[in-house]
Amino acid sequence: MSLLETFTRHRIIIQKLRMKPFTFEELKAKLNIESDIIGGNYDISIRTFQRDIRDISQLYSIDISYNKSTKRYEIYSAEDDQYSERLFEAFDVFQALKAHQEFSDYVQFDTGKPEGTGYMADLLVSIKDRKQIQVTYQKFWSEKPEIRVLEPYLLKEFRRRWYVFAYDLKVKDFRVFGLDRINNLLETGVKFQYPQSIDPKEQFKEVFGIIGSSADFTVQVVTLSFRKSPTDTVDIPNQGEYIKSMPLHASQEIVKDTPDEIVVKVSLKPNWEFIMEILSYGEYVEVLEPQSLRVIIQQKLMTTLSIYNKK
């Protein structure tokens, strides 16, 4: 059995057990149905299923147990593993298009595609083994590329672009580098000492986007009011409804939720990326607090208006 079939079988088992508990015979029947639908052979023996249970626990941090009282298998423990979920998400799309290629006429991907992902495997190994790397890096605002020696700590995704959080030996500080701006990557063979005083993921805990370690920003409680625009000629949903389903930040709290207004609070550093995010909602959002951020948004909107008022 191929690795692809094994991975697909794992995915089917997890999907079914997330819905409800099943007996082995019921799961076996579901797997046979999937074999007919998407192609492949997912029929298993009880011995193979027991091995799958062990593999699923190790690979995806999802524990499956047998309930003796109901005589059914069920998921009794599952960590919030974003890696596994994103992996499954991508795999589901791949399987759907692979099994039914005629469906490709009904699926459209975004025009922009992430670049630099070819370096991800090398970067992951370097992060894991704590190995220095040398990259040729081309900044957006620079005409010539630069040679940088980095100690990589973390890969981070933001809006379909990938970045590496690394210690830059040239500036002797931590920086974020876009993978799409890396033109070449070489291993130096030099190991680096992992600092005990820094947690890479904590660097982005209090920010929106990738500008996480800058001292130019302090954490503030930001209150945003989402309302419908009085200028709308058609009835459209309050933008706050989207914010409820796709939070701006992990700290988001819903303060008020009425048909006319949705108010949310987030605790973060209002960096440039967050300011651009607020501006993207136009007249559908108002910054209530803090006053300093409110003034910044107001000034940027006035500058924008002055551009359109020019004759």
Disulfide bonds with the S-S distance in Angstrom:
none
